[in-house]
Amino acid sequence: MESLHSILNLLGYAFAKQKDYQQAEKHFAQSVAKSSGFAYGYYNLGLSELRQQKYAEAKAAFERALKQDNDLAKARYNLGVTEGKLGNFK
């Protein structure tokens, strides 16, 4: 049986595929609230926030994902994209 955080993550993914990033964000946030060590949950949360132009929140989520799994290359890449959106690269 899937754990609750995994089910919430899958629901978030389904909303993200439909481009309903607000609902996706809600489910990803619930997912990481149930399992704070879930790197992919934070990564997905960051993506949903990035798509909504919530750059500061996305940055925090990607950083949290990397804290859980430093080798999560997709989180590192999107952290760089987010930093660019925030104007932190000149």
Backbone hydrogen bonds in HBPLUS format (Angstrom, degrees):
<---DONOR---> <-ACCEPTOR-->    atom                        ^
c    i                          cat <-CA-CA->   ^        H-A-AA   ^      H-
h    n   atom  resd res      DA  || num        DHA   H-A  angle D-A-AA Bond
n    s   type  num  typ     dist DA aas  dist angle  dist       angle   num
A0006-SER N   A0003-SER O   3.06 MM   3  5.35 123.5  2.39 103.2 117.3     1
A0007-ILE N   A0003-SER O   3.08 MM   4  6.44 155.0  2.15 153.4 161.0     2
A0008-LEU N   A0004-LEU O   2.93 MM   4  6.18 166.0  1.95 157.9 161.2     3
A0009-ASN N   A0005-HIS O   2.99 MM   4  6.09 150.1  2.08 137.3 145.7     4
A0010-LEU N   A0006-SER O   2.92 MM   4  6.18 154.0  1.99 145.4 152.1     5
A0011-LEU N   A0007-ILE O   2.94 MM   4  6.26 154.0  2.01 149.8 157.0     6
A0012-GLY N   A0008-LEU O   2.94 MM   4  6.19 157.8  1.99 146.5 152.7     7
A0013-TYR N   A0009-ASN O   2.87 MM   4  6.16 153.4  1.94 146.9 154.6     8
A0014-ALA N   A0010-LEU O   2.94 MM   4  6.21 153.4  2.01 145.8 152.5     9
A0015-PHE N   A0011-LEU O   3.03 MM   4  6.39 156.9  2.09 150.9 156.5    10
A0016-ALA N   A0012-GLY O   2.89 MM   4  6.14 155.7  1.94 149.1 156.7    11
A0017-LYS N   A0013-TYR O   2.91 MM   4  6.17 152.2  1.99 150.3 157.1    12
A0018-GLN N   A0015-PHE O   3.05 MM   3  5.09 131.4  2.29  96.2 109.7    13
A0020-ASP N   A0015-PHE O   2.89 MM   5  5.14 163.5  1.92 153.2 147.6    14
A0019-LYS N   A0016-ALA O   2.87 MM   3  4.74 156.3  1.93 104.4 110.3    15
A0024-ALA N   A0020-ASP O   3.00 MM   4  6.23 156.7  2.05 148.2 155.7    16
A0025-GLU N   A0021-TYR O   2.83 MM   4  5.87 160.8  1.87 140.4 145.4    17
A0026-LYS N   A0022-GLN O   3.14 MM   4  6.39 157.3  2.20 141.9 147.7    18
A0027-HIS N   A0023-GLN O   3.10 MM   4  6.41 160.5  2.14 151.9 155.4    19
A0028-PHE N   A0024-ALA O   2.86 MM   4  6.11 162.0  1.89 159.0 164.7    20
A0029-ALA N   A0025-GLU O   2.85 MM   4  5.97 159.5  1.90 152.2 157.8    21
A0030-GLN N   A0026-LYS O   3.07 MM   4  6.32 151.4  2.16 140.7 148.5    22
A0031-SER N   A0027-HIS O   2.89 MM   4  6.09 147.7  2.00 142.0 151.4    23
A0032-VAL N   A0028-PHE O   3.01 MM   4  6.35 161.7  2.05 155.6 157.5    24
A0033-ALA N   A0029-ALA O   3.05 MM   4  6.16 139.1  2.22 138.1 149.6    25
A0034-LYS N   A0030-GLN O   3.16 MM   4  6.40 136.1  2.36 139.7 149.4    26
A0034-LYS N   A0031-SER O   3.15 MM   3  5.31 133.5  2.38  98.0 109.9    27
A0035-SER N   A0031-SER O   3.13 MM   4  6.44 135.3  2.33 139.0 151.6    28
A0038-PHE N   A0035-SER O   3.15 MM   3  5.66 153.1  2.23 127.4 126.2    29
A0041-GLY N   A0038-PHE O   3.05 MM   3  5.32 127.5  2.34 103.8 117.7    30
A0042-TYR N   A0038-PHE O   3.24 MM   4  6.69 154.0  2.31 152.8 159.5    31
A0043-TYR N   A0039-ALA O   2.92 MM   4  6.22 155.1  1.98 149.9 158.0    32
A0044-ASN N   A0040-TYR O   2.87 MM   4  6.01 165.6  1.90 146.2 149.5    33
A0045-LEU N   A0041-GLY O   2.90 MM   4  6.07 154.1  1.97 143.8 151.8    34
A0046-GLY N   A0042-TYR O   2.86 MM   4  6.05 159.0  1.91 146.8 152.2    35
A0047-LEU N   A0043-TYR O   2.96 MM   4  6.32 152.9  2.03 149.0 156.5    36
A0048-SER N   A0044-ASN O   3.02 MM   4  6.28 161.8  2.05 151.3 155.4    37
A0049-GLU N   A0045-LEU O   3.01 MM   4  6.27 153.2  2.08 149.1 156.8    38
A0050-LEU N   A0046-GLY O   2.80 MM   4  5.97 153.8  1.86 148.7 156.7    39
A0051-ARG N   A0047-LEU O   2.95 MM   4  6.17 159.0  1.99 150.9 155.5    40
A0052-GLN N   A0049-GLU O   3.10 MM   3  5.06 133.8  2.32  94.8 107.7    41
A0054-LYS N   A0049-GLU O   2.87 MM   5  5.04 166.5  1.88 155.2 150.6    42
A0053-GLN N   A0050-LEU O   3.00 MM   3  4.97 161.2  2.04 107.9 111.9    43
A0058-ALA N   A0054-LYS O   2.90 MM   4  6.10 157.7  1.95 154.1 161.6    44
A0059-LYS N   A0055-TYR O   2.88 MM   4  6.03 160.5  1.92 150.3 155.1    45
A0060-ALA N   A0056-ALA O   3.15 MM   4  6.41 159.8  2.20 144.0 148.6    46
A0061-ALA N   A0057-GLU O   3.00 MM   4  6.29 154.9  2.06 147.8 154.8    47
A0062-PHE N   A0058-ALA O   2.88 MM   4  6.15 165.3  1.90 159.4 162.6    48
A0063-GLU N   A0059-LYS O   2.94 MM   4  6.11 158.6  1.99 150.2 156.6    49
A0064-ARG N   A0060-ALA O   2.95 MM   4  6.14 151.3  2.03 142.4 150.4    50
A0065-ALA N   A0061-ALA O   2.89 MM   4  6.19 152.4  1.97 147.6 155.4    51
A0066-LEU N   A0062-PHE O   2.98 MM   4  6.25 157.0  2.04 147.4 153.1    52
A0067-LYS N   A0063-GLU O   2.92 MM   4  6.17 137.5  2.10 139.5 151.7    53
A0068-GLN N   A0064-ARG O   3.12 MM   4  6.42 143.9  2.26 142.5 150.8    54
A0068-GLN N   A0065-ALA O   3.15 MM   3  5.22 124.8  2.47  94.6 108.1    55
A0069-ASP N   A0065-ALA O   2.88 MM   4  6.14 149.5  1.97 146.4 156.0    56
A0072-LEU N   A0069-ASP O   3.10 MM   3  5.66 161.3  2.14 125.4 125.1    57
A0073-ALA N   A0071-ASP O   2.89 MM   2  5.66 114.9  2.32 116.0  98.9    58
A0075-ALA N   A0072-LEU O   3.05 MM   3  5.57 127.8  2.33 110.4 122.9    59
A0076-ARG N   A0072-LEU O   3.21 MM   4  6.60 155.2  2.28 148.5 155.9    60
A0077-TYR N   A0073-ALA O   2.89 MM   4  6.13 163.5  1.91 156.5 160.4    61
A0078-ASN N   A0074-LYS O   3.03 MM   4  6.16 169.5  2.04 145.3 148.4    62
A0079-LEU N   A0075-ALA O   2.85 MM   4  5.94 138.1  2.02 141.1 152.8    63
A0080-GLY N   A0076-ARG O   3.13 MM   4  6.42 151.3  2.22 143.3 149.8    64
A0080-GLY N   A0077-TYR O   3.02 MM   3  5.20 118.3  2.41  98.3 113.0    65
A0081-VAL N   A0077-TYR O   3.01 MM   4  6.45 152.1  2.08 146.4 154.8    66
A0082-THR N   A0078-ASN O   2.91 MM   4  6.01 159.0  1.96 140.4 146.1    67
A0083-GLU N   A0079-LEU O   2.85 MM   4  6.10 156.1  1.91 147.6 154.4    68
A0084-GLY N   A0080-GLY O   3.00 MM   4  6.25 153.3  2.08 145.4 152.3    69
A0085-LYS N   A0081-VAL O   3.00 MM   4  6.37 150.9  2.09 146.0 154.1    70
A0086-LEU N   A0082-THR O   2.92 MM   4  6.21 142.7  2.06 147.2 158.0    71
A0088-ASN N   A0083-GLU O   2.91 MM   5  5.30 163.9  1.94 159.5 154.1    72
A0087-GLY N   A0084-GLY O   2.97 MM   3  4.99 151.8  2.05 100.4 109.4    73
